[in-house]
Amino acid sequence: MSVAQEMPVTPAKTRPSPARRNGGWSAYSHLLMARLLELKREPEVVFWVFVFPLLLALGLGIAFRNKPADAASVAIVQGTGLQDAQAMLARSPQHEVFKIQVLSAEDARKGFRLGKFDVVIEPDAKGGLEYRYDPARPESVLAKAEVNDALQAAAGRKDVVGTNAVTSSEPGSRYIDFLIPGLLGMNLMNSGMWGIGFALVDMRQRKLLKRFVGTPMRRGDFLLAIMTSRLLLMVIEIGLLLVFGVLFFHMRVLGSVFSIALLGGLGSLTFGGVGLLTASRAQKIESISGLINLVMMPMWIFSGVFFSYERFPAVIHPLIKVLPLTALNDALRASILEGTPLLHQWSRLLVLILWGGISFVLALKWFRWT
């Protein structure tokens, strides 16, 4: 027997991976830093995440700023009774709020169909008046009521009860105060869905994810680093938009900075999880674009970004309230505009936690590297 056969063979010592030598969170921290550094090569992210919400708030804030009500556009049809209708409108106290045009019946109805007029007045042969208006257009309903009130007052109607109208336009009750928390929630959703889902599919399509498979990296560390990279951006997003609202529109922020930041962080993680789940199997940019739009479109419509979801039928309110963007918008508005403590919003926080947690667990299970 040779010497080589007699000597025992000792197994070679395997060197621990860098992640295990430096602690369980080493891979996560390196992945997080790498993700943040990638943002330097994505200047479009700066625009869509930080600049676009400010421009949107500025444009809508100016459009709905405190200003006199727009004059109602009224068309009067030529014919018998035209002079009487014009004379009554001219001597009514509200005559300055009407823009009046005299047209043929065909032109007046065509202009009304195209939205040029809010209401059409057609005098009839018996001395009465017929109003043509659209009940689905709020401005048309308002114009019809204003015109009728003006004509009735000019005809000698006396109000039985004395009334007085007081306008309310102080900070906290304006449209811009309602809008900015909705823009915050919408921006957190957009950055979570597009910033994570789109980036993952882009890396998969460029075969970058395939290279990560050969590294000593846990799947959970990679996905968690992708999600939490949005938290740092979230702080800047919320801070910029709130400071912008306070400085330019004198918005009142009644909630604490801690509660608003906590809601923003929870919302960012929630939509980060939804974005991960959406991108866990998608192979192409076109696929993830369609999936993201499919997920976000119901929340754009129903979750009360630009107007209250109370306008929808009450039977679907329970379904609307379980949407993550609805819970986030309601929580942000309650905290910012009313100063509601987080403990009183536990149901909304629970909706966000469930959406984010379940989405992350499913994404961790279904995620594909190739």
N, C-alpha and C positions, 0 to 999 in steps of 0.2 A: 504494500500500500504506500502511495507517495505521501510526502510531507504535506502537500497541499490538501490531500484528502483527509489527513488526520486532524488538521487545525479546524476548530469550530468557526463557523461563519457567524459574525455578529451583525445584526441589522444596522444599517446606517441611520444616524439620527436625523430626523427631519426637522428642518428649521421652521419655527412657527411663522405664520403669515404676519405681515406688518400690522394688519388690523388686530390680530390677537395679541401681539407683543405690546401694542400701545393702548389697548383697551377696546371695549366693544363699540365705542362711539367714534373711533378714529376714522373708519371708512365713511361713516355718516358725515362727519365734519368736513372731510376732504371733498366729498361729493357736493356738499352744500356750497362750499367755497367755489368749486369748479362751476356750479350752476350760476352763481352770482357773477362770476367773471365772464360767463358767456353773454350776459346781458350787454356788455360793452360792444359786442359785435352785432347787436340788434337795436339800432337807433330807432326803428319804427316802434319798438316797445315803449320808449320814452314818450313818444307822441300819443299813442293810443291809451296808455295807462295814466299819464299825468296831464298832458296838454288838452286832449280831446274833451274830457269831462269838464274842464274849466271853460273851454269855448262853448260847450253845450249849455252849461249853467249861465254863462254870460248872455248868450243869444236868447234863451228862454226867459231869463230874468228881465231883459230889456223888452222883449215882446209882451210880457205880462206885467210890466211895471205899472205903478199907480198913474193913471191918466184918465181923462174924461172918457165916458162911454162913446163908442163909435156911433155916428149918426145912422139911423135906420134908412135903408134904401127902399123907397116906395115908388111903385109905378101906378099911375091912374089911367084907366082905359078911357079913350075918347068916346063921347056919346052924351046922351041926355043925363043931366045931373052932374056933369064934369065941373061946371062953374061953381055949383053949390059946394061940392066936396073940397075944391081948392080953397074957397073962401073960408070954410069952417076950419080947415087945417091952418090957414094963415092967421086966423084970430085966436087960435088955441094957445094956452100958455106954453105948450111943449113944441111949438112950431120950429124952434131952432134945432131940434134933434132929428129932423127928417130931411132926407135928400129926395126931392120929388121930381119925377119925370112923367110927362104926358105922352102916351104912345097908343098905337092901335092895339086892338085886342090880341092880334097875332104876335106882334113884336113884344108886347108885355109878357105874354105867356112863354115865348121863346126865351126872353131874358131871364125869366124866373126859373125855367128849367136849367139854364146854364149857370145859375147862382149869382146873376148880376143884381137881382132884386130880392129883398127879404120878404116882401108882401106885395100883392097886387090888389088894387081896389077897383071894383067894377060896379059903377052906378047902374041901377036897374030902372025900368020904366015907371015903377011905382014910387020912386023917390027914395028907395032904400039903397043900401050898399052891400056888396058881396065881397068877402075877403078870400083871397086865394093864398094859402100858406102851407108850409110843410111841417107837420108835427114832429118829424124826426130831426129837424134843424132847430136847435135852441134859439138862434138869432131870429129865425122866422117866427117862432112862437112869441118871442119877446116883442118883435116889431108889430105883430098883429095886435097884441094887447095894448101897446103904447098908442098905436094909431086909433084903435077903438076908443080908448080912454080920452084921447085928445078930441076926437069928433063928438063924443057924447058930452064932454064938458063944453065944447063950443056951441052945441045945440041947446044948452041950458040945463044940463043935468046938475043937480046939487048933491054933494056928498052928505049923507046922514051923520056919519061919524067923522070927527076931526082926527087927522092922522099927522104924524111927523116922521120923516125918514132920517136916519143917522148912518153915515157911512163908517165902515170899520176897516182900516188899512194899516193898523199898527203892526210892528214886527211880531211874528208868531202866528198871525192869522192870514198871511198872504200866500199866494201860490208859490212863490220862490221858497218860502219856508217849508212847504210840503214837498217841493221838488228836490231840494238838495239831499235830504236823506235817501230819497229814491235813487238819485244818481249815484250816491255812495254804494248802495246795495247792488245796483246794476253794474257798476265798475268792478266791484269785487267778484261778481259772477263772471264778467267778461274776462278779467285777468286770470281767474282760476281756470276757466274752461279753455280759453284760447292759449294762455301762456303755458299751460301744462299739457293739455291734450294735443294741441298742434305741435308743440316742441317734441313730445315723445314720438309721434308718428313721423315727424321729420327725421329724428335720429334713427328710427327703425328703417325708414326708406333709404337712408344713406349708409346703412349697415353699421352704424355706430353701436347700437345696442348689442349686436352680435359679438362685438369685440369685448364688451363688458362681461360676457359669459365666462371668458377665460381668466377673469381676475378673481382674487379672493374677496368677493364682495357679496354681501347678502342682498337678496332682492328687496327685503323690507327697508334696508338702509337706503338703497337707491330711490325707491318710491317716496319714502319719508323725506329725503333731502329735496326731491323735486317739489313736494307739497310745501314744506316749510320755507323754501326759498321765496315764496310769495308773501311771507309774513313781513319781511323787511320792506318790501314794496308797499304792503298794505299800510304801514305806518305813514309813509310819505303820501300815499293816495288820500287817506282820511285827513291828514293834517292840512294838505294843500287845499282841498275842497272846502273844509270847514273854515279855514282862515280866509279863503276867498269870499265865502258867504258872509262872514262877519265884517270884513273890510269894505266890500263893495255894496252889499245889500243890508247891512246892519242887522244881520240875523242874530237871534238870541240862542245861545247854547246853554240849556238849563242842566243837562246831565254832567256827571263828572268825567274827566279825561280818562280815568281808569275804566269806567263802565263802557264808554264809547270804544276805547281801544280793545277791550275784551270782546265786545260784539264784533268789531272788525276782524280781529284775529280768528274768532270762531267761524265767521262767515267765509274768510279766506281759506281756512282749512276745509270747511264743508265743500265749497265749490272746487277746491283742489282735489278732494276725494272723488267728486263727481267727474271732474275732468280726467282723472286717472282711469276711472272705470270706463268712460267713454272711449279712451284711447288704448285700452288694454289689448284689443284684438285688431284694431284698424290697421290696414297695410298701406294705404295710399292717402295723400293729402286730400284728394277729392272725397274719399270716404269719411275722413274725420271732419271735414268741413260740413258735410251733410248731416252727420250725427250730432255735432255740436249745435248746429242751427235747429235741428229737430228737438233737442233737449231744451234749448233756451227759448225758443219761440213761444211756447205756452206761458212761460214766466214773464216774458216781455209784455204779453197781452194782459194776463190776468193778475199779476202780482202787485199792481199799484205803483208802477214807477212814475208815470206821468199823470195819472188820475186814479181816484179811489176805486178799489174793486167793489165797493158797496153799490156801484151802478149796475153790476151784474145781478141776475136773479138770485134771490136768497137761497134757493135750493142747491146752488153749486158753491156757496160760501165755504162749507166745510172742506170741500175738495181744494178750493183755492188756498185755504189757510194751512194746508199741509205741504204746500210747495215751499222749498227752502228759501226762495227769494222773497215770498210773502212774509215768512217768519222774520227774515232779516230786516226787511223794510219796516215792518211794524215795530220791531224791537228798536231799530235806530230812531224812528220818529218818536216813539214813546220816551226814549232816553234823552234825545237831543231837545225836543220841543216841550216835553212835559217833566223831565227829570225823574221818570219812573225808575225805582230801584230794580236791579237785576233779579232779585228774589221774587218780585211780583210778575216777572216775565218768564217764569220757569217753563211754561208750556212751549213758548217760542224757542227757548234755548234747547229744549228737548228735541224739537223738530230738527234743528240744525245739527245737533249731536248725532241723532239717528241717521240722518242723510249722510253726513260725513263719515261716520264710523262704518256703517254698512257698505258704503261705496268703497272705502279703503280696503276693507276685508275682502270684498269680492274682487277688486282690482288685484290684490296680492295673490289671490287664488287663480285668476284667469289670465294674468299678464303673460304676454308672449314676447320673447326677445327677438324673434325673427318673423 
